């Protein structure tokens, strides 16, 4: 008999936590029974709900477990559990089986939720709403709330009071459990929630006890084939923001391990690289859960040493240290000092020094930031080792066309710059990657992996991707995920040009479904990118799980009015989502304006803090105010992109060459797009109406609500 796969909604998890331990164990036993057969009626225990084609209820005394069963997929979707009277009230609506469902199957209302028809609810103050239940020690204990948090919670009489409790008094996860207990998920909310996989029914009990940190999302029917498709790679999966590329990469690792074990009886060696350091721990936790049955891991067991989760930066650093050479990293201040020293060394000391005069003339007009980017992304990023390599390198998207004489001068400057850094024992990240590539290709570093998985490959320079390929024993083991529309720097390169073994032609697929943002946010953000000549429209043909309000654009009368409006929108959106205000992020073009804006929000009673990329802490209990660059790779329920103004976004440039100006504007437009696509449920854009950004002129009234 085929075992049914069990999935569950996050709302179901909240319901489960509220049950007492005896009932939790009874539910675990019921789920084990449903794994074998969820659809055959059994006395008064399992019955199909009247009026529904695929929804059932399981009777547990006075409690009811409601679930849907997908026959073709052999899958059970746990929806809700609670006392029969209250849980049935949550399902009092017409029709579950709409022709176009938001998920592979499950609830979808024919009519839109009431709040979607009332955008004005988010533009004005609402009266305080009393909590539906008084928070008492007995109730909090029932929800497994630690007694140390009882006092600040019991002081809350209104919903606003709960949302304003500082995180150092009540952590966000604890507050979330209280909110879920007070406000059980409605069917509208269930319809938009993702499915999480339950590999073992006991995992819910472990989660309730605090020994399991979270659950993996279930792959949909379009994602699932990509986990075991073209195992004789290299393969590439493309997708827009929120399409589940990283989730597919995790499941791909599981399929690889299972396939290799079946073929050889041994655990394969896998190098899995994430985009940021912050994702390493979360990826490890999810993979432990995902590989538990394949590798027979204990519930909290460690991954085998054959599986390494890291970043390519850390990998290059590890290989560099392995060489025995002592070095330190070159950061922005070191790079700028080395550049200025190199420029000084090339200045002519006498009128007759024709060669240096020619070099100085060729370098004239090139800004510091432009030159440093040229070094990082063109010379080192494309692994240029000689002047001839640089003369042949692609500079697509760099704006300023370089003559042979100018490239020769830039190469001389780069050589002096690199020598200056090496004299200090410092490497840039891209130069270190070149060194790591040398160590691997020369055989000095002998570690190789059977499989190498690179997530978010679009933000890596070609030299880093070449390193990833070299670290794989065979190109068949290389798997990449990417979204070209989010790349801020790579322009015009082809995967095959990175490495002669990286040929993904015929092995590329698109993920069409967006799980992060609402349909309205994604469609509005796509308008930002539409004018670009290399816009990857194919990756933007998405289906959407979530629906919501149109993003809002506000033309303010000065900064004070803009900051006031931002504070009001964050407050109202947080109330609607029943989340603390620290679920919001405000994205700006520079650190200086971000610090002022964070102070302004704090003065208006909203906890806000400016964070740059090196300080960024997702767990900080505050509204995150940060730069658009620092927000890349992150997501937030509420996002405000502030000060979208001429001279700020796009920022001013000293460039005068038309091609460089065009390239600069393209990069800034992509940055605006990246910022907007961080939003999950609410997106707001604000600007000073006296100096609107030219980017705003491209946005339609159909996709955006203007105020």
QUIBELMO-V878062 format. One record per pair of residues at least 12 apart in sequence whose C-alpha atoms are under 8 Angstrom apart, sorted by sequence separation. I is the first residue (numbers start at 1). J is the second residue. If there is no record, write none. Layout:
I_J, I_J
This chain:
45_57, 46_58, 55_67, 56_68, 66_78, 67_79, 96_108, 98_110, 153_165, 256_268, 288_300, 348_360, 378_390, 598_610, 45_58, 46_59, 55_68, 56_69, 65_78, 66_79, 67_80, 95_108, 96_109, 137_150, 152_165, 162_175, 288_301, 346_359, 347_360, 391_404, 609_622, 611_624, 613_626, 45_59, 54_68, 55_69, 65_79, 66_80, 95_109, 136_150, 288_302, 346_360, 379_393, 454_468, 526_540, 570_584, 595_609, 607_621, 608_622, 609_623, 610_624, 611_625, 612_626, 613_627, 616_630, 44_59, 45_60, 54_69, 65_80, 66_81, 94_109, 95_110, 288_303, 378_393, 595_610, 607_622, 608_623, 609_624, 610_625, 611_626, 612_627, 650_665, 54_70, 65_81, 93_109, 94_110, 287_303, 378_394, 391_407, 452_468, 594_610, 606_622, 607_623, 608_624, 609_625, 610_626, 613_629, 39_56, 64_81, 65_82, 137_154, 152_169, 153_170, 198_215, 253_270, 378_395, 390_407, 391_408, 452_469, 606_623, 608_625, 613_630, 651_668, 63_81, 64_82, 135_153, 136_154, 152_170, 197_215, 612_630, 613_631, 650_668, 63_82, 64_83, 135_154, 196_215, 197_216, 284_303, 452_471, 591_610, 649_668, 650_669, 63_83, 64_84, 134_154, 149_169, 196_216, 197_217, 452_472, 62_83, 63_84, 135_156, 149_170, 196_217, 197_218, 223_244, 227_248, 387_408, 390_411, 451_472, 591_612, 62_84, 195_217, 196_218, 226_248, 227_249, 449_471, 450_472, 451_473, 64_87, 134_157, 194_217, 195_218, 448_471, 449_472, 450_473, 451_474, 457_480, 458_481, 649_672, 194_218, 224_248, 227_251, 228_252, 387_411, 447_471, 448_472, 449_473, 450_474, 454_478, 456_480, 457_481, 458_482, 519_543, 6_31, 223_248, 227_252, 231_256, 284_309, 448_473, 451_476, 452_477, 453_478, 454_479, 455_480, 456_481, 457_482, 458_483, 519_544, 581_606, 582_607, 131_157, 226_252, 227_253, 283_309, 437_463, 451_477, 452_478, 453_479, 454_480, 455_481, 456_482, 457_483, 458_484, 475_501, 518_544, 519_545, 524_550, 581_607, 582_608, 669_695, 130_157, 131_158, 228_255, 440_467, 450_477, 451_478, 452_479, 453_480, 454_481, 455_482, 456_483, 475_502, 512_539, 517_544, 518_545, 519_546, 520_547, 524_551, 598_625, 30_58, 130_158, 131_159, 219_247, 227_255, 228_256, 451_479, 458_486, 459_487, 510_538, 511_539, 512_540, 514_542, 518_546, 519_547, 520_548, 597_625, 6_35, 77_106, 129_158, 130_159, 145_174, 219_248, 280_309, 339_368, 434_463, 437_466, 441_470, 458_487, 459_488, 461_490, 510_539, 512_541, 513_542, 514_543, 515_544, 517_546, 518_547, 519_548, 520_549, 521_550, 4_34, 5_35, 39_69, 128_158, 129_159, 217_247, 280_310, 433_463, 434_464, 437_467, 440_470, 459_489, 460_490, 469_499, 512_542, 513_543, 514_544, 515_545, 516_546, 518_548, 520_550, 521_551, 595_625, 4_35, 38_69, 128_159, 129_160, 280_311, 430_461, 433_464, 436_467, 440_471, 459_490, 511_542, 512_543, 513_544, 514_545, 515_546, 520_551, 594_625, 3_35, 4_36, 128_160, 336_368, 458_490, 466_498, 469_501, 513_545, 594_626, 3_36, 4_37, 27_60, 250_283, 254_287, 277_310, 339_372, 430_463, 437_470, 465_498, 466_499, 469_502, 594_627, 2_36, 3_37, 26_60, 143_177, 277_311, 430_464, 433_467, 563_597, 567_601, 641_675, 1_36, 70_105, 143_178, 272_307, 274_309, 276_311, 463_498, 591_626, 641_676, 254_290, 258_294, 270_306, 271_307, 272_308, 273_309, 274_310, 275_311, 336_372, 462_498, 591_627, 250_287, 254_291, 257_294, 269_306, 270_307, 271_308, 272_309, 273_310, 274_311, 335_372, 563_600, 564_601, 567_604, 586_623, 588_625, 590_627, 639_676, 38_76, 68_106, 140_178, 143_181, 268_306, 269_307, 270_308, 271_309, 272_310, 273_311, 274_312, 563_601, 585_623, 586_624, 587_625, 588_626, 589_627, 251_290, 267_306, 268_307, 269_308, 271_310, 272_311, 273_312, 375_414, 567_606, 582_621, 584_623, 585_624, 586_625, 587_626, 588_627, 589_628, 639_678, 254_294, 564_604, 582_622, 583_623, 584_624, 585_625, 586_626, 587_627, 588_628, 639_679, 35_76, 581_622, 582_623, 585_626, 587_628, 638_679, 639_680, 644_685, 34_76, 581_623, 582_624, 629_671, 632_674, 635_677, 636_678, 637_679, 638_680, 641_683, 644_686, 645_687, 52_95, 53_96, 362_405, 363_406, 628_671, 632_675, 635_678, 636_679, 637_680, 638_681, 639_682, 640_683, 641_684, 642_685, 643_686, 644_687, 645_688, 650_693, 51_95, 52_96, 53_97, 362_406, 485_529, 587_631, 628_672, 631_675, 634_678, 635_679, 636_680, 637_681, 638_682, 639_683, 640_684, 641_685, 642_686, 643_687, 644_688, 649_693, 52_97, 633_678, 635_680, 637_682, 638_683, 639_684, 640_685, 641_686, 642_687, 643_688, 646_691, 648_693, 650_695, 363_409, 628_674, 632_678, 640_686, 645_691, 646_692, 647_693, 359_406, 362_409, 363_410, 628_675, 631_678, 645_692, 646_693, 644_692, 645_693, 646_694, 133_182, 360_409, 381_430, 644_693, 645_694, 132_182, 359_409, 380_430, 485_535, 131_182, 380_431, 383_434, 485_536, 585_636, 484_536, 584_636, 587_639, 583_636, 584_637, 585_638, 586_639, 587_640, 588_641, 376_430, 380_434, 583_637, 584_638, 585_639, 586_640, 587_641, 588_642, 589_643, 583_638, 584_639, 585_640, 586_641, 587_642, 588_643, 483_539, 584_640, 586_642, 589_648, 589_649, 589_651, 574_638, 15_80, 16_81, 573_638, 12_78, 15_81, 12_79, 15_82, 346_413, 7_75, 9_77, 11_79, 12_80, 570_638, 5_74, 6_75, 7_76, 8_77, 9_78, 11_80, 12_81, 4_74, 5_75, 6_76, 7_77, 8_78, 9_79, 216_286, 343_413, 3_74, 4_75, 5_76, 6_77, 7_78, 8_79, 215_286, 342_413, 345_416, 4_76, 6_78, 213_285, 214_286, 342_414, 216_289, 215_289, 216_290, 339_413, 342_416, 566_640, 113_188, 342_417, 341_417, 109_187, 339_417, 342_420, 109_188, 338_417, 341_420, 382_461, 383_462, 107_187, 108_188, 338_418, 381_461, 382_462, 383_463, 381_462, 382_463, 109_191, 338_420, 381_463, 107_190, 108_191, 338_421, 380_463, 381_464, 107_191, 377_461, 106_191, 335_421, 334_421, 103_191, 212_300, 587_675, 102_191, 103_192, 211_300, 102_192, 199_289, 103_194, 199_290, 330_421, 335_428, 199_293, 397_491, 90_185, 91_186, 396_491, 397_492, 90_186, 91_187, 330_426, 396_492, 90_187, 328_425, 329_426, 330_427, 331_428, 396_493, 327_425, 328_426, 329_427, 330_428, 394_492, 326_425, 327_426, 328_427, 329_428, 330_429, 394_493, 327_427, 329_429, 573_682, 79_190, 320_432, 377_489, 377_490, 317_432, 320_435, 569_684, 104_220, 313_429, 316_432, 317_433, 320_436, 323_439, 382_498, 103_220, 104_221, 316_433, 319_436, 77_195, 317_436, 320_439, 516_635, 313_433, 316_436, 319_439, 566_686, 323_444, 20_142, 323_445, 19_142, 322_445, 18_142, 19_143, 562_686, 18_143, 562_687, 17_143, 18_144, 319_445, 562_688, 17_144, 559_688, 554_684, 556_686, 558_688, 551_682, 552_683, 553_684, 554_685, 555_686, 556_687, 557_688, 558_689, 551_683, 552_684, 553_685, 554_686, 555_687, 556_688, 557_689, 548_681, 549_682, 551_684, 552_685, 553_686, 554_687, 555_688, 556_689, 557_690, 532_666, 548_682, 551_685, 553_687, 555_689, 555_692, 529_669, 528_669, 529_670, 528_670, 528_672, 529_673, 528_673, 526_673, 525_673, 525_676, 553_704, 555_706, 312_464, 525_677, 551_703, 552_704, 553_705, 554_706, 555_707, 550_703, 551_704, 552_705, 553_706, 554_707, 550_704, 551_705, 552_706, 553_707, 521_676, 522_677, 550_705, 552_707, 312_468, 521_677, 521_679, 521_680, 517_677, 521_681, 517_678, 521_682, 517_679, 518_680, 521_683, 14_177, 18_181, 516_679, 517_680, 518_681, 516_680, 517_681, 15_180, 14_180, 15_181, 14_181, 528_695, 11_180, 15_184, 32_201, 31_201, 528_698, 527_698, 528_699, 29_201, 527_699, 11_184, 28_201, 527_700, 11_185, 28_202, 524_699, 28_204, 28_205, 271_449, 489_667, 11_190, 270_449, 273_452, 488_667, 524_703, 25_205, 269_449, 270_450, 271_451, 272_452, 273_453, 274_454, 275_455, 523_703, 524_704, 9_190, 24_205, 268_449, 269_450, 270_451, 271_452, 272_453, 273_454, 274_455, 275_456, 268_450, 269_451, 270_452, 271_453, 272_454, 273_455, 274_456, 488_670, 10_193, 268_451, 270_453, 272_455, 487_670, 488_671, 520_703, 9_193, 10_194, 486_670, 9_194, 10_195, 485_670, 9_195, 10_196, 8_195, 9_196, 486_673, 7_195, 8_196, 16_204, 486_674, 7_196, 8_197, 7_197, 8_198, 6_197, 7_198, 13_204, 17_208, 5_197, 6_198, 16_208, 5_198, 6_199, 5_199, 253_453, 249_453, 249_455, 246_455, 245_455, 246_456, 7_218, 249_481, 246_481, 245_481, 245_482, 234_475, 235_476, 233_475, 234_476, 239_481, 241_483, 233_476, 234_477, 235_478, 236_479, 237_480, 238_481, 239_482, 240_483, 232_476, 233_477, 234_478, 235_479, 236_480, 237_481, 238_482, 239_483, 231_476, 232_477, 233_478, 234_479, 235_480, 236_481, 237_482, 238_483, 240_485, 231_477, 233_479, 234_480, 236_482, 238_484, 400_657, 399_657, 401_659, 399_658, 400_659, 399_659, 400_660, 399_660, 398_660, 399_661, 399_662, 399_663, 398_663, 399_664, 245_511, 397_663, 244_511, 234_502, 236_504, 243_511, 234_503, 235_504, 243_512, 244_513, 234_504, 238_508, 243_513, 244_514, 233_504, 236_507, 237_508, 238_509, 239_510, 240_511, 242_513, 243_514, 244_515, 235_507, 236_508, 237_509, 238_510, 239_511, 240_512, 242_514, 243_515, 234_507, 235_508, 236_509, 237_510, 238_511, 239_512, 241_514, 242_515, 243_516, 233_507, 237_511, 240_514, 242_516, 241_516, 242_517, 230_507, 226_509, 367_654, 223_511, 222_511, 222_512, 240_539, 239_539, 240_540, 238_539, 239_540, 240_542, 194_515, 192_545, 192_546, 275_633, 179_578, 176_579, 172_580, 163_575, 160_575, 163_578, 163_579, 164_580, 163_580, 164_581, 162_580, 163_581, 119_549, 116_548, 116_549, 241_677, 102_544, 103_545, 102_545, 125_568, 102_546, 124_568, 123_568, 123_569, 126_572, 122_569, 125_572, 124_572, 123_572, 172_621, 122_572, 121_572, 122_573, 168_621, 167_621, 166_621
